[in-house]
């Protein structure tokens, strides 16, 4: 069939640089009445509507709305969708009381399919078009997510969770079996459709040295895959790692010694990192996912943006909802909490920095910025449309906005899934608010 060129028209907002290290005016592009020409799922051209629109192009006009790259969630757990907002307690207790019991139900294929489908639909409803996702330790849980993401043509990074100690027996998988199951998932799904595989040791406390060694070997064998895990979320967790791995310099050193840091490696939280660890993250281009709603909900601590930027270069930082410890799948609500957390660490997070972190910054953290994250010809046409008049209060506040920065700030503080008017995946409409 011949390809069809379409145009999506509205006010464009996207980033071409990093406002954490350069003036926001040099990084943020705001095109009033712009349009994006899409063909075969890719962006063909971006610019003023009056310069790009031609006869014969089908145009969808989102008048008085903002069009941005789709949000990218760099850390979440689809298998914890059902336990969001479970009452209280800090990390280790929460894992034992809620997380591990919930994940045991993913030994059932029908349950995997049901929750994976619901999860993907909720991501699209909230304007998230790409995500890095933990499954359960059951191999089919990863397969189910890849199947549902493929049905929706979403860009998904995911993997079977690897753990072989300090968890219920029903969730433990010996390293040999985990290797074989991960190997098959990589062969079946990595690079298929828009799926990418992530080798996923849950975290050091649930991993024996044998398991971490297997994970490192697997990454060397399949070096285009990703790696994801957790690090330094909770003070007690850091002490636990020190007791389990007494011969290592620190938490990051455990992962490094097994070959699990570098580009395409992404660790959630990073609240209690040492200066040595932060410097090493910069040197190796290893990413940290900032998960403010989860950090607050579980009382884990305050993520310090300033500390992450104290050296000559900043750590690659993405934004994660961390469902189900996190309290919302909305990236807008997550950015609102990131702003509040930044103030508590004596740094103001600007709207430009926040929206960069949720789009191009997260794409760079996951090393997928050659595919998504901004509006540039050749990239995949994952787009969201934000409505500054989504609610009566947002309408009132938006009318007072003095600049695009002011409008973005209002959206991130007052917005939620209602502000996501439309979501496009590879140029096709995937969600429209009713």
Secondary structure, 3 states (H helix, E strand, C coil): CCCCEEEEEEEEEEECCCCCCCCHHHHEEEEEEEEEEEECCEEEEEEEHHHHCCCCCEEEEEEEEEEEECEEEEEEEHHHHHHCCCCCCCHHHHHHHHHHHHHHHHHCHHHHHHHHHHHHHHHHHCCEEEEEEECCCCHHHHHHHHHHHHHHCCEEEEECEECCCCCCHHHCCCHHHHHHHHHHHHHHHCCCCCEEEEEEECCHHHCCHHHHHHHHHHHHHCCCCEEEEEECCCHHHHHHHHHHCCCCCCHHHHHHHCCCCCCCEEEEECCCCCHHHHHHHHHHCCEEEECHHHHHHCCCCCCCHHHHCCCCCCCEEEECCCCCCCCCCCHHHHHHHHHHHHHHCCCCCCHHHHHHHHCHHHHHHCCCCCCCCCCCCCCECCEEEECCCCCHHHHHHHCCCCCHHHHHHHHHHHCCHHHEEEEEECCEEEEECC
